[in-house]
Amino acid sequence: MPQLPDDLDAVAVRTWCSLALEALGRERAEIDAINVYPIADGDTGTNLYLTVESAAAAVEAVFAAHETGATAPATADAVRAMAHGALIGARGNSGTILAQLLRGMAGVLADGGDAAHLRLALTRASAAARQAVAHPVEGTVLTVATAAAEAAQGDERELRAVVSAAYEGARAALAKTPEQLAVLGRAGVVDAGGRGLVAVLGALVEAVTGQAPVRGPRTGSGKAATPVDGGSVVGLPVGGVPVDGLAAVEGPLDCPEDLDGGGPAFEVIYLLEARDEQVDRLRARLDALGDSLVVVGGDGLWHVHVHVDDAGAAVEAGVEAGRPYRIRITHFATESGHDVRVQAEPAQRAVVVVVPGDGLAGLCTEAGATTVIARPGEPPASGELVDAIRRAHAREVVLLPNDAALRHTAAAAAEQARTEGVRVALVPTRAAVQGIAALAVHEPDRGFDEDVVAMTAAAGATRYAELAVAERQSWTMAGICQAGDILGLIDGDVAVIGADVPATARTVLDRMLAAGGELVTLVLGEDVPDAMADALEEHVREGYLAVDTVVYRGGHQRAPLLIGVE
């Protein structure tokens, strides 16, 4: 049995994220089923899962980047990564609030993970979440978070006792939510977001104590939430047959008409780069436009969520405040209250491609592909790829992840899309230039299998390289590099260490073309001058007469230069 932590260190944070993702995966359908507030759109469990998935992926990236192997990363690095991952991957009202809760905790846990710090972290998290919501409502996840923080404030000194007390306090508060919020009482359910938070806190208990806690709300008198076949929910006396802390019965949810429709038509979500004073003005403007307003974040990066009738005005408000991106607009169907998109008949085939910058996104969009932008330090989660597959609205989809690190994420997205009836083929492209090569030979009019084979062959015939700036001294396949050196990576391995970008790029090109080639693709970062592209074109033209060169602007991307040789 692994040693249990005396405080919440980086390994415990990693375990917490993993267990929370597993717990939400198990309970996602049940939480979706009881989602009646603020919009009965049946996606709270899914949104919480995708938010934690992004947080867990960010923590895993910290561990992957930790090079010593002898010790774990610092706790501060792990909790900050968790909070940042949740922020950039937050989905829906519930996911946005959870991201703020995790951010509030991280601000304290970065200084220490003992019982005293955890008690303070829970208090700060609850306060931060309430401040982020324009109009807090009791009987929601905010109430559950407050109860968890208050329950943890006893005289207990051990971390295990604090996390257990917080969990029990959250369960008790969750069971009372139908008494506090009329819409929950009429439907006979507990708050969906609150139940998700209980699952996350239960994972924390397991990470610290090594034992899984009792699941579901702690019930006293009154009614318990009761999911039916992962879908409908009714209210039953607590004496019903317990199933994982809930009572299961058969029968449809008799949901009052006022749970459906009557609210704003659109949900608008985006990340925003802006200063604090700009965000203050943005909050006031969005509050006047709609409801369910939640703005979380800080230090220049914010996650904005609001329900409005004028989606364009909500986005324009973000443009005036700073730079919005990852904009998602969802239309709520007034007939059912569920998230729907009214679209034409599906296309036969589409391509979904992950790109590292705005420039390539425009290029791929012109070629007819649906794009997902992987910004520096912000790899897309599987939920974003699934969304892109849905946006493509086709019976057949070819998915190009363009990053070896996204292989498992892309595979999970493809599997999810297949369960929704979409035929998906995953071409294991490892770099953007391989994706460009695959997209260039895509022909939607030929057979699906034939098209996938041709795209896979084109990608496999493309060697790839990129230039990067060394962040610190380290050992590489090409020798020891110093901070600030220019690294030339060929097919993922460091092959060249240089002093400047132009010279390193020439050396990389020479090594790649020594094995032959017919076409060189150069993708320039936003800060690379056109003159360098001209010089590299001339270098290829003079040294390799039969080789053509094409140049693209990649925009804001991690690497100053991407190179492909076909």
C-alpha angles and dihedrals in degrees: 000000000000118000111264116235122251088204137014101273128169094274091051090049090052091049091047092054092048094048092045090053091050092048094049090046090057094045100034096103093046092049091047088052095057095044104123101135137102088352123003092227098130098230108103094105091048093047092050091048093052091047093053090043089060091046092050092048091053091052091048089052090056091053092045091053093049102104107184096072091197098086136024122253119274115279090237091058092049098048093044090051090049091052094044092047091051091048097053093040099041114136128196129340094303096046091049092053091046089052090055091048090054091045091052091051093046092056089063102031091056086072096046143335103215125118095272093051092047092052090052091044092056091049093049091046093053092048093047093051092051091049091051093056113079094213112016116211125201119232091048137097088286090063091048092049092050092050091050091052093047093048090053093057096085128115093270114130102188121087092225092057092048096052092045092050091049091050094049091047090052092049092051092049091047092055090056097050094095088060092053102044116048096207090058093048092052091050093043095233139117121241110286095214090048091052089052091053090051088055091051092049090047088057089052090053091052092047091053103035101029091232128100111237128227108284128229132030120319103243129205119166124338127039135335126214110256122192117205116213089331089298126063124043134204136174119255134174111266089249090077121114108289119233112180090330094317134085118242123209138157125251140080127284109258094213117183117242092243089069090071128067125334093108135088117309100230142046111212122194130172144151113244133200105206144127122263095253091052090052091052090058091044091055091054093049096047092045088059091049100052147324143268087060115176122168116180136171136054142201091078098309123092138174114218125199126174141151112226143156092223106055092174092057091051091053092044089054088056091050090053091050098047140295115330120194140161086048115187122185118186124187117219112216107228092209096063108007089235128129106260138160117211105220141160124255110306118264116244096240140006140172123229114197133184112219131187098223148017094259095060090041089061092046093051093044090055087053089056100258128134109235138210116193117221103201121200108289092000110092113183119256122230090258091062091051091049089051090052091050089052091048090053086062097201137135091229126036132185111206120207111188094179092201130079090215090061095057096104093039091052092046091053091049092049091050091050092050091050090057086057092056100262119132104226130186118192114211105198098227112171100194140027092250089058088052091052090051092049093048091050092063096040112126114180093193096065126075117294096238092045091050093049092049092051092048092047091050092049091050092047091051091056118089113204138206139171138191120232137175116241111239096198143355112290145148116262137174087263096049136270116334128198128220109279096026117133111242123204110206117195116192089345099309128101106251103160134037113196142167099231140021101246096050093043091049091053092050092049091049092050092051093048095045092048086080091051134259144177104208133033119200118199121191111190126206119232094261096050112102122234088238091070091053089051091050093049091048089052091048090055094043093052097043102035111035098184096049123097124206131212124188129205132181110234098188119206102006135146097246122057089218136019119194131196128184121193 
